């Protein structure tokens, strides 16, 4: 059995994670997360993502019946020409240029990806492809960050099933680290790709494997930063989601759905998750070719009613303490029955 207290190296971010399983059994008298049992309507006229409603911008949503995307009315990044910042070396600034999109997975307000049909989730996956392909083709965009924040625990006020895109003219801090680590690994290892080498290891054939597909694996990473973090990684090196063929895309979307269902079972409700679709940056760097697409699912919970907090040590060191042994997390997730749809 692996040691319950050890530093583990996270090779994409090139940082140490502290696995401290005993801290997870520490008596807990802190905050609990209320379980949400409210009834959610199929259509909410006050929801700005539902079909046919008028948004704050004055635009009226179409009566869409398939996944649909639009520019965020409250964008953090703006496409217009903005004034560049000055050159003060200590208080440096730059214009926050880019594009923010809202991606509605389904017209029904009360659906989640866990209970979409196979046809519906494939349509969602096609939207991942078309959005990445069209936005990354814009020369002014350096990185297309596609993500889904699900659940009130991660600050989502709107329950409508949706994701977001932040497309910026710069590559994020984590993006630069993940790109450099994969590029340097390939250079130092005779052209081998980091993620494909990683998931071929024995650990990812049993103890850290959640699901083996034909084209993908769902794994708990050896140095998981969040207690039940998982990655869905392709067996072949692919930079971005738009490069998968239809068979691969269908498997990816169904494995993603099954992982969402596992979390719902594990936490006994529609589980909060921060999901990131790790597509390659799209600036002019040659190193983008060495980036491998994967989906990272990061539930913010350590059990069904307790949040994993990023407190003093973690916030000030950027070295996360994970209170759940990754091998135990993988075993718990394997025990779930992802074919069962939530009621
Ligand atoms: Zn809605």
Boltz pocket constraint, residues with backbone or C-beta under 6 A from the ligand:
constraints:
  - pocket:
      binder: B
      contacts: [[A, 42], [A, 43], [A, 44], [A, 47], [A, 48], [A, 49], [A, 50], [A, 51], [A, 107], [A, 108], [A, 109], [A, 160]]
      max_distance: 6.0
